[in-house]
Amino acid sequence: MFVSACVMQLIFGCLVSAAPWFWLFVVFRFLDGFATGATMSTGFTIIMEIVGKSKREIMAILYQIPFNLGHATLPLFAYYLRHWRWYHLAFSSFSVLYLIFYWTVPESPRWLFTTGRTDRAVKILEAGCKRNNMPTDNIRTELEQAALITAATTTSKKGNIIDLFRHPYLCQKTLAMAFNWLVVCLVYYGVSQHISHLSGNVFMNVAIGATLGVPGTLICVPMTKYLGRRITLFLSNSLSGIALMILAFAPSLDSTMTVAMATIGLFGASVTFPNVYLYGGELFPTVVRNSGVGLCSFVGRVGSIIAPFISGLSTRGLWIPPAVFGGFSLAAAASVFLMPETRGFPLPETIEDGETFGKNKKTSKL
């Protein structure tokens, strides 16, 4: 699915720049956005499932750095390529680099195992061990024994997106995580646009938002490692919410402090962004992890769509957008109490694992 989404992104991204009619532009743009979302969610899922437990959190968070760097180049493209067709074609053409992954990125052995394709999982694991000079003697035996245990203790190996809502506790965690995705996309992109109403420089606006993403992502690494995913999510959402509420309801702030509060709110969202990827990837069971992360990504895109309209309310009052963004951030901070901590625990594999994980007080303690 990952490679297919990459090819779709390349094709439709380039076709957008050549669309002769508006209706065709809308169709190609929609398909390009659909493929981009699929590329991000499936790519992240693969990273979560092929990287070992000791490196999982740092890889899942640093996965966002290329996104930040790519985001930071957009003002440069926009400044020198003022016609939208050349602008869109320029950054869409970079998708051709994705084709390399067809030969270099393996299928997730964890997903293959949980769906009963043990032979393929063994081959991929053996190839990885040989590449890293590790023994391969016991891989097949251990996987076959694990498959027998899994078959004896679970009723089903496969799952779909509907399973996320069939079980009450898994449904609760899914809704809470999806809400956090909605909020972080709403706040990140909304506040980025709101800053333009304060500074007036659209190129600087995008550059600030993208640049803040890098330190936010880097700080997220030690925070999630030592504080845990849930406390980090609570703190980053609270930081955004408090800063934006100050911006909304402290009219005596001068122009410098106004921009500073908006920047702090944006910084909090930049810490939240990589964390929801990591947290969501660990929260959903393997058989529906791609579906769960994909669902959250979709909900997040809804937040991105709504963000410009909320930012546009600044024409009725500059206090309205930060009040809305701040309120959502504080609500998201409160919603973390509906989810368990995942740091240091094995990834849930089956739907049954996903439903039971976190009910134990040890995993749900804040």
BAMI-416993 format. One record per residue (C-alpha): residue in three letters; z, y, x. Coordinates in nm, 3 decimals. Example, Ala and Ser with C-alpha at 12.3 -4.5 7.8 and 13.67 -1.06 7.14 Angstrom:
// BAMI-416993
ala|0.780|-0.450|1.230
ser|0.714|-0.106|1.367
This chain:
// BAMI-416993
met|0.000|0.000|0.000
phe|0.082|0.238|0.285
val|-0.263|0.214|0.444
ser|-0.435|0.243|0.105
ala|-0.240|0.561|0.032
cys|-0.336|0.701|0.375
val|-0.705|0.639|0.308
met|-0.674|0.801|-0.037
gln|-0.507|1.105|0.116
leu|-0.787|1.146|0.370
ile|-1.069|1.105|0.117
phe|-0.933|1.318|-0.167
gly|-0.789|1.578|0.068
cys|-1.134|1.642|0.211
leu|-1.300|1.626|-0.132
val|-1.069|1.901|-0.260
ser|-1.222|2.148|-0.017
ala|-1.574|2.060|-0.135
ala|-1.512|2.056|-0.512
pro|-1.776|2.278|-0.682
trp|-1.600|2.301|-1.021
phe|-1.244|2.386|-1.108
trp|-1.186|2.076|-1.322
leu|-1.303|1.855|-1.034
phe|-1.080|2.051|-0.796
val|-0.782|1.977|-1.024
val|-0.866|1.604|-1.036
phe|-0.908|1.573|-0.658
arg|-0.598|1.782|-0.595
phe|-0.391|1.561|-0.825
leu|-0.515|1.244|-0.654
asp|-0.452|1.399|-0.313
gly|-0.095|1.485|-0.412
phe|-0.042|1.139|-0.559
ala|-0.161|0.977|-0.234
thr|0.054|1.210|-0.023
gly|0.367|1.116|-0.218
ala|0.283|0.747|-0.187
thr|0.225|0.785|0.188
met|0.562|0.951|0.243
ser|0.767|0.710|0.031
thr|0.603|0.387|0.153
gly|0.605|0.504|0.515
phe|0.976|0.576|0.493
thr|1.045|0.241|0.329
ile|0.866|0.057|0.609
ile|1.075|0.240|0.870
met|1.395|0.148|0.686
glu|1.301|-0.219|0.674
ile|1.156|-0.281|1.023
val|1.417|-0.089|1.224
gly|1.744|-0.260|1.316
lys|2.076|-0.159|1.165
ser|2.197|0.023|1.479
lys|1.895|0.256|1.482
arg|1.836|0.280|1.108
glu|2.011|0.608|1.036
ile|1.870|0.804|1.328
met|1.514|0.683|1.263
ala|1.540|0.753|0.891
ile|1.651|1.110|0.959
leu|1.422|1.189|1.253
tyr|1.137|1.068|1.030
gln|1.156|1.419|0.880
ile|1.092|1.602|1.210
pro|0.710|1.557|1.203
phe|0.717|1.681|0.843
asn|0.901|1.995|0.958
leu|0.660|2.049|1.246
gly|0.359|2.001|1.020
his|0.509|2.244|0.772
ala|0.559|2.496|1.052
thr|0.188|2.488|1.143
leu|0.076|2.589|0.792
pro|0.129|2.965|0.844
leu|-0.083|2.941|1.158
phe|-0.368|2.768|0.972
ala|-0.338|3.014|0.683
tyr|-0.339|3.317|0.911
tyr|-0.661|3.225|1.091
leu|-0.840|3.038|0.810
arg|-0.828|3.279|0.517
his|-1.079|3.090|0.300
trp|-0.900|2.819|0.107
arg|-1.179|2.560|0.155
trp|-1.166|2.572|0.534
tyr|-0.788|2.591|0.524
his|-0.756|2.277|0.312
leu|-1.021|2.088|0.506
ala|-0.855|2.172|0.838
phe|-0.518|2.014|0.765
ser|-0.659|1.734|0.547
ser|-0.878|1.611|0.832
phe|-0.567|1.519|1.033
ser|-0.516|1.231|0.791
val|-0.780|1.037|0.986
leu|-0.505|0.963|1.240
tyr|-0.337|0.746|0.976
leu|-0.609|0.484|1.020
ile|-0.447|0.383|1.349
phe|-0.157|0.239|1.150
tyr|-0.378|-0.036|1.009
trp|-0.370|-0.206|1.350
thr|-0.027|-0.092|1.471
val|0.218|-0.103|1.176
pro|0.314|-0.450|1.046
glu|0.413|-0.538|0.692
ser|0.788|-0.523|0.632
pro|0.932|-0.867|0.723
arg|1.235|-0.793|0.505
trp|1.011|-0.739|0.200
leu|0.805|-1.048|0.283
phe|1.121|-1.255|0.307
thr|1.270|-1.133|-0.021
thr|0.942|-1.204|-0.203
gly|0.920|-1.560|-0.069
arg|0.657|-1.510|0.204
thr|0.870|-1.653|0.481
asp|0.582|-1.771|0.703
arg|0.435|-1.421|0.734
ala|0.779|-1.274|0.795
val|0.840|-1.525|1.075
lys|0.509|-1.441|1.246
ile|0.583|-1.067|1.241
leu|0.937|-1.114|1.371
glu|0.821|-1.350|1.646
ala|0.555|-1.100|1.756
gly|0.816|-0.823|1.768
cys|1.059|-1.037|1.967
lys|0.792|-1.135|2.219
arg|0.696|-0.770|2.264
asn|1.059|-0.687|2.338
asn|1.124|-0.994|2.557
met|1.367|-1.148|2.310
pro|1.407|-1.519|2.220
thr|1.212|-1.651|1.922
asp|1.345|-2.008|1.900
asn|1.576|-1.968|1.600
ile|1.385|-1.717|1.387
arg|1.217|-1.967|1.155
thr|1.529|-2.181|1.118
glu|1.751|-1.884|1.034
leu|1.505|-1.739|0.782
glu|1.453|-2.074|0.610
gln|1.829|-2.124|0.582
ala|1.871|-1.770|0.447
ala|1.591|-1.835|0.196
leu|1.771|-2.145|0.067
ile|2.098|-1.955|0.031
thr|1.925|-1.668|-0.149
ala|1.743|-1.906|-0.383
ala|2.069|-2.083|-0.468
thr|2.270|-1.768|-0.537
thr|2.021|-1.544|-0.719
thr|1.812|-1.588|-1.031
ser|1.510|-1.386|-0.923
lys|1.358|-1.255|-0.604
lys|1.112|-1.006|-0.744
gly|1.182|-0.680|-0.918
asn|1.013|-0.374|-1.060
ile|1.101|-0.017|-1.142
ile|1.236|-0.115|-1.486
asp|1.508|-0.321|-1.315
leu|1.658|0.002|-1.182
phe|1.761|0.088|-1.538
arg|1.849|-0.256|-1.678
his|2.183|-0.279|-1.500
pro|2.443|-0.009|-1.575
tyr|2.581|0.063|-1.229
leu|2.241|0.045|-1.060
cys|2.110|0.277|-1.333
gln|2.393|0.522|-1.266
lys|2.318|0.528|-0.893
thr|1.944|0.564|-0.957
leu|1.990|0.863|-1.190
ala|2.233|1.033|-0.950
met|2.001|0.986|-0.654
ala|1.696|1.101|-0.852
phe|1.887|1.414|-0.958
asn|1.968|1.493|-0.594
trp|1.600|1.459|-0.506
leu|1.509|1.691|-0.793
val|1.760|1.950|-0.675
val|1.677|1.944|-0.304
cys|1.304|1.988|-0.371
leu|1.376|2.259|-0.627
val|1.607|2.448|-0.392
tyr|1.413|2.396|-0.069
tyr|1.077|2.513|-0.200
gly|1.220|2.760|-0.451
val|1.440|2.945|-0.203
ser|1.155|2.946|0.051
gln|0.946|3.136|-0.203
his|1.235|3.357|-0.312
ile|1.278|3.481|0.044
ser|0.929|3.634|0.018
his|1.060|3.862|-0.257
leu|1.326|3.977|-0.012
ser|1.121|4.011|0.307
gly|0.770|4.054|0.166
asn|0.598|3.857|0.445
val|0.456|3.532|0.311
phe|0.366|3.397|0.657
met|0.716|3.465|0.787
asn|0.860|3.313|0.470
val|0.693|2.976|0.526
ala|0.765|2.987|0.899
ile|1.138|3.046|0.841
gly|1.161|2.764|0.590
ala|0.982|2.519|0.816
thr|1.170|2.621|1.131
leu|1.507|2.580|0.962
gly|1.412|2.224|0.876
val|1.428|2.117|1.242
pro|1.792|2.214|1.319
gly|1.891|2.101|0.970
thr|1.744|1.758|1.037
leu|1.902|1.735|1.382
ile|2.247|1.832|1.250
cys|2.210|1.571|0.977
val|2.212|1.295|1.242
pro|2.573|1.333|1.366
met|2.696|1.431|1.019
thr|2.571|1.113|0.852
lys|2.684|0.905|1.149
tyr|3.044|1.026|1.159
leu|3.105|1.165|0.810
gly|2.890|0.927|0.610
arg|2.597|0.984|0.378
arg|2.800|1.085|0.074
ile|3.028|1.343|0.235
thr|2.728|1.493|0.418
leu|2.538|1.521|0.090
phe|2.839|1.679|-0.078
leu|2.885|1.936|0.201
ser|2.517|2.033|0.233
asn|2.473|2.076|-0.143
ser|2.796|2.275|-0.161
leu|2.684|2.500|0.125
ser|2.357|2.576|-0.054
gly|2.532|2.631|-0.386
ile|2.803|2.865|-0.254
ala|2.561|3.075|-0.045
leu|2.316|3.113|-0.333
met|2.592|3.202|-0.580
ile|2.711|3.474|-0.340
leu|2.352|3.598|-0.320
ala|2.325|3.606|-0.700
phe|2.658|3.765|-0.790
ala|2.739|3.994|-0.496
pro|2.518|4.299|-0.561
ser|2.683|4.503|-0.286
leu|2.521|4.294|-0.010
asp|2.290|4.488|0.220
ser|1.937|4.366|0.295
thr|2.044|4.179|0.609
met|2.321|3.987|0.434
thr|2.093|3.916|0.139
val|1.838|3.745|0.361
ala|2.122|3.572|0.551
met|2.268|3.418|0.232
ala|1.924|3.297|0.123
thr|1.869|3.152|0.470
ile|2.203|2.969|0.460
gly|2.113|2.826|0.121
leu|1.782|2.708|0.260
phe|1.955|2.562|0.565
gly|2.184|2.355|0.343
ala|1.879|2.214|0.166
ser|1.721|2.131|0.503
val|2.026|1.915|0.582
thr|2.010|1.752|0.239
phe|1.641|1.663|0.263
pro|1.656|1.395|0.536
asn|1.985|1.265|0.401
val|1.847|1.183|0.054
tyr|1.573|0.981|0.222
leu|1.829|0.786|0.426
tyr|2.081|0.753|0.145
gly|1.821|0.648|-0.111
gly|1.667|0.395|0.124
glu|2.006|0.230|0.174
leu|2.112|0.251|-0.190
phe|1.822|0.063|-0.350
pro|1.785|-0.316|-0.303
thr|1.492|-0.443|-0.097
val|1.295|-0.589|-0.388
val|1.273|-0.246|-0.554
arg|1.339|-0.013|-0.260
asn|0.983|0.115|-0.250
ser|0.989|0.165|-0.628
gly|1.326|0.340|-0.613
val|1.231|0.577|-0.332
gly|0.894|0.635|-0.499
leu|1.063|0.721|-0.828
cys|1.296|0.966|-0.654
ser|1.001|1.118|-0.469
phe|0.820|1.164|-0.802
val|1.124|1.333|-0.955
gly|1.148|1.551|-0.645
arg|0.786|1.659|-0.692
val|0.881|1.770|-1.043
gly|1.140|1.995|-0.880
ser|0.873|2.130|-0.646
ile|0.650|2.208|-0.945
ile|0.928|2.391|-1.130
ala|1.042|2.588|-0.823
pro|0.770|2.861|-0.830
phe|0.839|2.935|-1.197
ile|1.211|2.981|-1.133
ser|1.137|3.191|-0.826
gly|0.905|3.402|-1.042
leu|1.200|3.498|-1.263
ser|1.291|3.749|-0.991
thr|1.067|3.996|-1.179
arg|1.332|3.994|-1.454
gly|1.619|4.016|-1.207
leu|1.660|3.925|-0.840
trp|1.988|3.749|-0.922
ile|1.834|3.492|-1.160
pro|1.659|3.255|-0.913
pro|1.954|3.219|-0.671
ala|2.189|3.169|-0.967
val|1.974|2.885|-1.101
phe|1.923|2.727|-0.758
gly|2.292|2.764|-0.675
gly|2.401|2.611|-1.004
phe|2.178|2.309|-0.953
ser|2.307|2.267|-0.596
leu|2.670|2.263|-0.711
ala|2.585|2.015|-0.987
ala|2.417|1.791|-0.728
ala|2.728|1.815|-0.508
ala|2.938|1.689|-0.799
ser|2.695|1.403|-0.869
val|2.765|1.236|-0.533
phe|3.083|1.093|-0.688
leu|2.858|0.866|-0.895
met|2.725|0.691|-0.583
pro|2.894|0.471|-0.320
glu|2.899|0.526|0.054
thr|2.636|0.314|0.233
arg|2.716|0.380|0.600
gly|2.788|0.061|0.793
phe|2.699|-0.179|0.512
pro|2.407|-0.426|0.503
leu|2.110|-0.323|0.291
pro|2.125|-0.479|-0.057
glu|1.846|-0.734|-0.095
thr|1.824|-0.845|-0.458
ile|1.873|-0.675|-0.795
glu|2.208|-0.853|-0.817
asp|2.309|-0.705|-0.481
gly|2.203|-0.360|-0.599
glu|2.417|-0.385|-0.912
thr|2.732|-0.509|-0.735
phe|2.707|-0.292|-0.421
gly|2.953|-0.003|-0.445
lys|3.176|-0.143|-0.719
asn|3.419|-0.245|-0.448
lys|3.661|0.041|-0.378
lys|3.600|0.008|-0.006
thr|3.233|0.106|-0.040
ser|3.280|0.371|-0.306
lys|3.565|0.560|-0.145
leu|3.476|0.920|-0.058
